[in-house]
Each structure stands twice: as C-alpha cells, then as structure tokens.
Amino acid sequence: MDIECKELLCEPDNIEYIRDQIGAILAVETDNQYRLAVEAQDPNAKDYKIGVYIENDDPLQFADAEKNPFPLVNVSLSGTEIASGSTSINKHIMSATFLVDVYATGNTDGNADPGMRATKKAWKTARIVRNILGAENYAYFKMRGVVSGRDIVKFEAGSPTNPQSAMRVKIVRITLNVDYTEGVAISEGQELELIRATISDENGRVLIEF
C-alpha cells in the first residue's frame, strides 16, 4: 500500500484557528476594558480584569492557587458538523458550536449574600463578553473568507457541579454558533487578521503579545 500523506500533518484545522482567535479577541478586549475602567476610576474596575482561557474544563482549580482568579472566561469547542452547500470533496461549509463559560465569585467582606453577588457578577461579565463577541467589526472574527457568520444563540446560568473552593461561584454559559469553511487554507482568507497570542500549555491561559 502506498502512503498518501507524505508530509507531517502539523497545520491546525481552521476551526482550531477560529477557537484561538476568539480567545485572543476576548483577551485583548477585556484587557482594554479594564484599562478604561481604571482610567474612569470605576470603583468596580476589578470586575473588568477578566482572565481568558482555552479548553480548560476545570478553571475552579485556580481558586486554590490564587487569592481570587475571578472573573474568568473559558472558551471550548463543543462540536462541529457539515452544513449544506459543500463545494467539493475536500472543502466543506461547517457549523461549529462554542461554549463560552463565564465564572464569577460573590465572596465579600460585607454582609451581602455571596450567591446573589456571584450571580450578578457572572451576568455582568457575560454582558461584557456578549458585547465584545457581538461587535460589528467582529462579525467574522477578523477571518473573513474563512468565517462566514456567527451568532450568540443561548445564555444559561448555573452553579459548578463540583465546587473545589470555599468561594461561592456562579456560571453563565454562552452558546456561540460559528459558520466557517474547512479545507480553505488560512492564507487564502480575504481579510485575515489573526491576533498574535500564546496559549499556555499548562492551563490554557491566553497570553497576548502586544
């Protein structure tokens, strides 16, 4: 039998580029939101200091390693499937589902109920994330020609199933659908502007290279 794949298959699929681009966009924009909040002397500026992670299914582990790592956001690829309109054997129009999980804590030195505070902060963080992902200039996540559309289709609030910390933590899950083409080289994108970022191999933290 002859070997057909004679080159090392080291190039990520488009969906991997898209996932990392979403994380990079959130990291860049939330960093800027924190800067703006500090400049505006917002008393709750720390609510805008949001950690962004990729494919970390247990971000609550950081509650033990750090004093307070919240709020934080984790972007994970839930699945992708072929859509109608495939153009060739190796080029397909696809639809992917991303889960953007927002975590916040309500622990405070005051008398306010920590569960209530956690829920309100989680929704506040979700609002920030929604505005970033829904911004007009991010309609294609700067990957026009590869990404053909995106929609936020659901918000769900809840609590961690296995909390590993004494902190009261609440979650808002944002379901994001992205339409894209697989089989088209990234270099062929019409208006491609990949944000330079490093994804930590240790915990999936998105580290932006300004």
Secondary structure, DSSP 8 states (H G I E B T S, - for coil): ---S--S---S--HHHHHHHHHHHHHHHHHHHHHHHHHHTT-TTGGGG--EEEES-S-GGGHHHHSS---SEEEEEEEEEEE-S---SSS-EEEEEEEEEEEEEE---SSSS-HHHHHHHHHHHHHHHHHHHHT-GGGTTTTEETTEEEEEEEEEEEE--SS--SSS-EEEEEEEEEEEEEESS-GGG-TEE----EEE-TTT-BEEE--
